[in-house]
Amino acid sequence: PLDAAKGIALMATHGGKIQDYDAAVRGWEKVKPTIPPLIAIPTTAGTGSEMSAAAIITDTSRNVKMIVASPFLKPRVAILDPELTLAMPPSLTAATGMDALTHAVEAYVAADYHPFGDALAIGAVELIGKSLRRAYANGQDVAARTDMLLASAMAGAAMGYKGLGASHALAHQLTPEAGIPHGIANAILLPHVMRFNLPVAAAKFARVAASLGADTHGKDQAQAAEMALEGVTRLCGDLGLPKTLTQAGAKRESIERMAQNALHDRCRKNNPRPCIKADLVELLTQAF
């Protein structure tokens, strides 16, 4: 709903079609500061859209997700009320929570340098490690819901500062292609993308492991970084999420097409380790 509101606000004051503002064609250059004020009140804890200057819009004519972005699309006000998230069922809590975690982890290790973004991202990881399981087990746990709503907003701000990575570039293809909810797609992909990025981001993954609650005392950097992957995989299991894209309903015959589309996704460019189409094909193949 928040991204839809951004799209509606854009089209209410601009001409043409929403496709004209796709970031893939530098659509942000056409956005003017005439957007009406946006007030964002999230009712899930995952997208972070209330803190971002981007909207993800599905173009059904091309069966792709577009990124429509401009500083003028950032909401003027974000109201975070955890009581509005109490009605989320466990499955939605899990999926949106893993979306928030993927935002945080990908922003933290993204190629761009931004210390404030890093601080927000790792803080979000810590809150999610502390409270996502609790919110999943007991949806009426207001303290856990508060932590998750804050984590989602912090991760949303972090991705605005630093961008995301290959997990999101691929996840953006899986929803229109296979109907897999965005958070579930990220939950399946994130461990594989983390392993791909391990050679260039071990120090940061070691910090992620500790922030998720792992005891990294006495471990070297490589061992601690490996614990981050194990922690994410264990969390997905505890939340009852599918482990593979096959279980989630995707088809292998779509791999080439999804990899090609992901190649042009803006998120790919911020991945800490450069990835070409062959890498994206391999990541999808591993996730099946």
NORRA-V651892 format. One record per residue. N is the residue number from 1. RES is the residue in one letter. PHI is phi in whole degrees, -180 to 180 (NA if undefined). PSI is psi in whole degrees, 0 to 359 (* if undefined). BURIAL is b if it has 24 or more other C-alpha atoms within 12 Angstrom, else e. Layout:
BEGIN
{{N RES PHI PSI BURIAL} {N RES PHI PSI BURIAL}}
END
This chain:
BEGIN
{{1 P NA 323 e} {2 L -67 318 b} {3 D -67 323 b} {4 A -62 320 e} {5 A -62 321 b} {6 K -64 317 b} {7 G -64 319 b} {8 I -66 317 b} {9 A -62 322 b} {10 L -64 310 b} {11 M -73 339 b} {12 A -70 340 e} {13 T -124 2 e} {14 H -130 158 e} {15 G -92 182 e} {16 G 79 206 e} {17 K -114 159 e} {18 I -60 330 b} {19 Q -62 336 b} {20 D -66 343 b} {21 Y -108 13 b} {22 D -61 132 b} {23 A -61 335 b} {24 A -64 338 b} {25 V -116 29 e} {26 R 57 40 e} {27 G -63 337 b} {28 W -61 337 b} {29 E -68 342 e} {30 K -95 351 b} {31 V -82 129 b} {32 K -108 160 e} {33 P -78 40 e} {34 T -107 7 e} {35 I -62 131 b} {36 P -65 154 e} {37 P -58 136 e} {38 L -110 132 b} {39 I -116 118 e} {40 A -105 127 b} {41 I -128 92 b} {42 P -70 144 b} {43 T -115 4 b} {44 T -129 167 b} {45 A -120 85 b} {46 G -168 312 b} {47 T -73 327 b} {48 G 69 12 b} {49 S -63 335 b} {50 E -65 343 b} {51 M -110 359 b} {52 S -110 162 b} {53 A -100 19 b} {54 A -127 157 b} {55 A -131 139 b} {56 I -100 116 b} {57 I -121 129 b} {58 T -83 124 b} {59 D -94 100 e} {60 T -68 338 e} {61 S -70 331 e} {62 R -111 354 e} {63 N 59 44 e} {64 V -135 157 b} {65 K -94 128 b} {66 M -98 149 b} {67 I -102 118 b} {68 V -109 116 b} {69 A -137 143 b} {70 S -171 144 b} {71 P -56 335 b} {72 F -76 351 b} {73 L -92 354 b} {74 K -71 131 b} {75 P -58 144 b} {76 R -71 325 e} {77 V -137 138 e} {78 A -121 126 b} {79 I -110 116 e} {80 L -105 106 b} {81 D -120 105 e} {82 P -61 335 b} {83 E -65 337 b} {84 L -76 351 e} {85 T -104 359 b} {86 L -65 333 b} {87 A -83 356 e} {88 M -62 129 b} {89 P -70 163 e} {90 P -55 320 b} {91 S -63 319 b} {92 L -73 324 b} {93 T -58 316 b} {94 A -65 311 b} {95 A -65 313 b} {96 T -70 326 b} {97 G -65 321 b} {98 M -72 331 b} {99 D -63 315 b} {100 A -62 318 b} {101 L -64 319 b} {102 T -65 320 b} {103 H -56 313 b} {104 A -66 312 b} {105 V -66 314 b} {106 E -66 320 b} {107 A -65 320 b} {108 Y -62 320 b} {109 V -97 1 b} {110 A -59 157 b} {111 A -65 326 b} {112 D -67 150 b} {113 Y -97 120 e} {114 H -159 96 e} {115 P -58 322 e} {116 F -64 318 e} {117 G -61 318 b} {118 D -61 317 b} {119 A -63 317 b} {120 L -65 318 b} {121 A -65 312 b} {122 I -71 330 b} {123 G -64 322 b} {124 A -66 319 b} {125 V -58 316 b} {126 E -63 315 b} {127 L -63 320 b} {128 I -67 317 b} {129 G -60 327 b} {130 K -79 325 b} {131 S -125 348 b} {132 L -66 316 b} {133 R -61 321 b} {134 R -66 316 b} {135 A -65 325 b} {136 Y -68 318 b} {137 A -75 328 e} {138 N -143 97 e} {139 G -64 343 b} {140 Q -92 5 e} {141 D -76 96 e} {142 V -65 324 e} {143 A -64 317 e} {144 A -67 320 b} {145 R -64 322 b} {146 T -63 314 b} {147 D -58 316 b} {148 M -68 323 b} {149 L -67 319 b} {150 L -65 317 b} {151 A -61 318 b} {152 S -62 316 b} {153 A -67 318 b} {154 M -63 316 b} {155 A -67 324 b} {156 G -63 319 b} {157 A -66 319 b} {158 A -62 318 b} {159 M -69 333 b} {160 G -67 324 b} {161 Y -75 321 b} {162 K -120 342 b} {163 G 87 184 b} {164 L -120 219 b} {165 G -160 203 b} {166 A -66 328 b} {167 S -60 314 b} {168 H -71 324 b} {169 A -58 321 b} {170 L -80 319 b} {171 A -61 327 b} {172 H -63 340 b} {173 Q -89 330 b} {174 L -73 330 b} {175 T -70 307 b} {176 P -69 330 b} {177 E -79 319 b} {178 A -125 0 b} {179 G 72 19 e} {180 I -82 126 b} {181 P -54 143 b} {182 H -56 315 b} {183 G -64 323 b} {184 I -69 319 b} {185 A -58 316 b} {186 N -66 321 b} {187 A -60 322 b} {188 I -73 319 b} {189 L -79 326 b} {190 L -54 313 b} {191 P -60 324 b} {192 H -69 319 b} {193 V -69 322 b} {194 M -60 316 b} {195 R -64 321 b} {196 F -61 322 b} {197 N -86 353 b} {198 L -52 317 b} {199 P -61 337 e} {200 V -114 358 e} {201 A -138 28 b} {202 A -60 318 b} {203 A -62 318 b} {204 K -72 323 b} {205 F -66 328 b} {206 A -61 320 b} {207 R -68 323 b} {208 V -61 316 b} {209 A -57 312 b} {210 A -64 322 b} {211 S -69 333 b} {212 L -82 356 b} {213 G 106 3 b} {214 A -73 146 b} {215 D -87 98 e} {216 T -95 7 b} {217 H -61 129 e} {218 G 83 359 e} {219 K -95 145 e} {220 D -80 174 e} {221 Q -59 316 b} {222 A -64 318 b} {223 Q -66 317 b} {224 A -65 320 b} {225 A -63 320 b} {226 E -62 327 b} {227 M -66 334 b} {228 A -66 316 b} {229 L -62 316 b} {230 E -63 321 b} {231 G -65 318 b} {232 V -66 316 b} {233 T -63 318 b} {234 R -65 319 b} {235 L -62 315 b} {236 C -59 319 b} {237 G -64 317 e} {238 D -65 335 e} {239 L -91 2 b} {240 G 69 28 b} {241 L -87 154 b} {242 P -59 146 b} {243 K -92 338 b} {244 T -133 161 b} {245 L -68 330 b} {246 T -61 313 e} {247 Q -62 329 e} {248 A -82 349 b} {249 G 108 8 e} {250 A -80 160 b} {251 K -116 137 e} {252 R -62 331 b} {253 E -66 350 e} {254 S -92 357 b} {255 I -58 309 b} {256 E -60 315 b} {257 R -65 317 b} {258 M -67 320 b} {259 A -64 320 b} {260 Q -64 316 b} {261 N -67 321 b} {262 A -65 332 b} {263 L -59 330 b} {264 H -98 1 b} {265 D -75 135 b} {266 R -60 330 b} {267 C -63 328 b} {268 R -58 326 b} {269 K -68 339 b} {270 N -95 359 b} {271 N -61 136 b} {272 P -65 334 b} {273 R -111 121 b} {274 P -54 139 e} {275 C -134 132 b} {276 I -101 180 e} {277 K -58 319 b} {278 A -60 323 e} {279 D -66 319 b} {280 L -66 320 b} {281 V -60 316 b} {282 E -66 319 b} {283 L -63 316 b} {284 L -64 317 b} {285 T -61 316 b} {286 Q -61 323 e} {287 A -73 343 b} {288 F -79 * b}}
END
